[in-house]
Amino acid sequence: MADNEQYYVYVYIDPRNFEEFYYGKGKGSRKEAHLSDDSDSEKATRIKAIHKAGLHPIIKVIAKDLTEREAFFIEKTLIWKLGRTLTNKSSGHFADKFRPHDTFHDDLAGFDFKNGIYYVNVGQGEHRCWDDCKAI
């Protein structure tokens, strides 16, 4: 494994309801660093509540042997998909490459394409007929 492929993506799961509440990327022991977070962030508050219940968050690596760029992209994809239920403060790197939430009812430039797909059957030889071109 090359030095630049030592990143992983991990998830924190609440053992009380098995809900995923945080996605992150890191290397080494990064995934355990949140356990000692003493801030008042939503993530730290949730971890403290889990500990108060006599439990520990479930921490699982879900992708490994990644470059940092790959890890960022996977992390962002997961945050985008589950964003509203997560405690992640940041929407992650590459946010500009993802469709904004609550926009599936809109046609967005760059995300939705209006070009039709055409197929052509012009026949063979002297009998070619361009009138057979049809849009689907």
C-alpha positions as CSV (number, residue, x, y, z in Angstrom):
1,M,0.0,0.0,0.0
2,A,1.4,3.4,-1.0
3,D,1.8,6.2,1.5
4,N,-0.9,8.1,-0.3
5,E,-3.4,5.2,0.1
6,Q,-3.6,5.0,3.9
7,Y,-6.9,6.9,4.4
8,Y,-10.3,5.3,5.3
9,V,-13.9,6.4,5.7
10,Y,-15.7,5.6,9.0
11,V,-19.1,5.8,10.5
12,Y,-20.3,6.4,14.1
13,I,-23.5,4.4,14.9
14,D,-25.7,5.0,17.9
15,P,-26.1,1.5,19.7
16,R,-29.4,2.6,21.2
17,N,-31.2,2.8,17.8
18,F,-28.5,1.8,15.3
19,E,-28.8,5.1,13.6
20,E,-25.7,6.4,11.7
21,F,-24.9,9.8,13.1
22,Y,-21.5,10.8,11.9
23,Y,-19.3,10.1,8.8
24,G,-15.6,11.0,8.7
25,K,-12.4,10.3,6.9
26,G,-9.0,9.8,8.4
27,K,-5.9,7.7,8.9
28,G,-4.3,6.2,11.9
29,S,-6.4,6.5,15.0
30,R,-8.5,9.4,13.7
31,K,-11.8,7.5,14.1
32,E,-11.3,7.3,17.9
33,A,-10.5,11.0,18.3
34,H,-14.2,11.9,18.6
35,L,-14.6,9.8,21.8
36,S,-12.6,12.4,23.8
37,D,-14.2,15.5,22.2
38,D,-15.3,17.7,25.1
39,S,-17.0,20.3,23.0
40,D,-20.8,21.0,23.0
41,S,-21.1,20.0,19.3
42,E,-24.1,17.9,18.4
43,K,-21.8,14.9,17.7
44,A,-20.0,15.2,21.1
45,T,-23.3,15.6,22.9
46,R,-24.6,12.5,21.2
47,I,-21.5,10.5,22.2
48,K,-21.8,11.8,25.8
49,A,-25.4,10.6,25.9
50,I,-24.4,7.2,24.6
51,H,-21.8,6.9,27.3
52,K,-24.3,8.1,29.9
53,A,-26.5,5.2,28.9
54,G,-23.6,2.9,29.7
55,L,-22.9,2.2,26.0
56,H,-20.2,3.0,23.5
57,P,-20.8,4.3,19.9
58,I,-20.3,1.6,17.3
59,I,-17.4,2.7,15.0
60,K,-17.0,1.0,11.6
61,V,-14.6,1.5,8.8
62,I,-16.6,1.4,5.6
63,A,-13.9,2.0,3.0
64,K,-10.1,1.6,3.3
65,D,-6.8,1.9,1.5
66,L,-7.9,5.1,-0.1
67,T,-6.1,8.2,-1.2
68,E,-7.1,11.4,0.6
69,R,-9.1,12.5,-2.5
70,E,-11.0,9.2,-2.7
71,A,-11.7,9.4,1.0
72,F,-13.0,12.9,0.8
73,F,-15.3,12.0,-2.1
74,I,-16.7,8.9,-0.4
75,E,-17.3,10.9,2.8
76,K,-19.0,13.6,0.9
77,T,-21.3,11.2,-1.0
78,L,-22.4,9.6,2.3
79,I,-22.9,13.0,3.9
80,W,-25.0,14.1,0.9
81,K,-27.2,11.1,1.0
82,L,-27.8,11.0,4.8
83,G,-27.1,14.7,5.6
84,R,-30.2,15.6,7.4
85,T,-29.8,12.8,10.0
86,L,-26.1,13.3,10.6
87,T,-24.3,15.4,13.2
88,N,-21.5,16.5,10.7
89,K,-21.1,20.2,10.8
90,S,-19.5,20.4,7.4
91,S,-21.1,19.2,4.2
92,G,-17.7,17.9,3.2
93,H,-15.3,18.6,0.4
94,F,-16.5,18.6,-3.2
95,A,-19.9,20.1,-2.1
96,D,-20.0,22.1,-5.3
97,K,-20.1,18.9,-7.3
98,F,-23.3,17.6,-5.6
99,R,-26.9,18.5,-6.3
100,P,-28.3,20.7,-3.5
101,H,-30.8,18.9,-1.2
102,D,-34.5,19.4,-1.8
103,T,-34.0,20.2,-5.5
104,F,-35.2,17.0,-7.1
105,H,-38.4,18.8,-8.3
106,D,-36.3,21.4,-10.1
107,D,-34.3,21.2,-13.3
108,L,-30.8,22.4,-12.5
109,A,-28.3,23.5,-15.0
110,G,-25.3,21.2,-15.0
111,F,-27.2,18.4,-13.2
112,D,-30.2,17.9,-15.5
113,F,-29.9,17.6,-19.3
114,K,-32.5,18.5,-21.8
115,N,-30.9,17.1,-24.8
116,G,-32.7,14.3,-26.5
117,I,-31.1,11.0,-27.5
118,Y,-31.3,10.2,-31.2
119,Y,-30.9,7.0,-33.0
120,V,-30.4,6.8,-36.7
121,N,-31.3,4.1,-39.2
122,V,-30.4,5.5,-42.6
123,G,-30.6,2.2,-44.5
124,Q,-27.9,0.9,-46.7
125,G,-26.3,2.1,-50.0
126,E,-28.4,4.2,-52.4
127,H,-31.5,3.6,-50.3
128,R,-30.4,5.7,-47.3
129,C,-33.3,7.7,-45.8
130,W,-32.5,10.4,-43.3
131,D,-36.2,10.7,-42.6
132,D,-35.9,7.6,-40.4
133,C,-34.0,9.6,-37.8
134,K,-36.2,9.6,-34.7
135,A,-36.0,11.2,-31.3
136,I,-36.6,9.0,-28.2
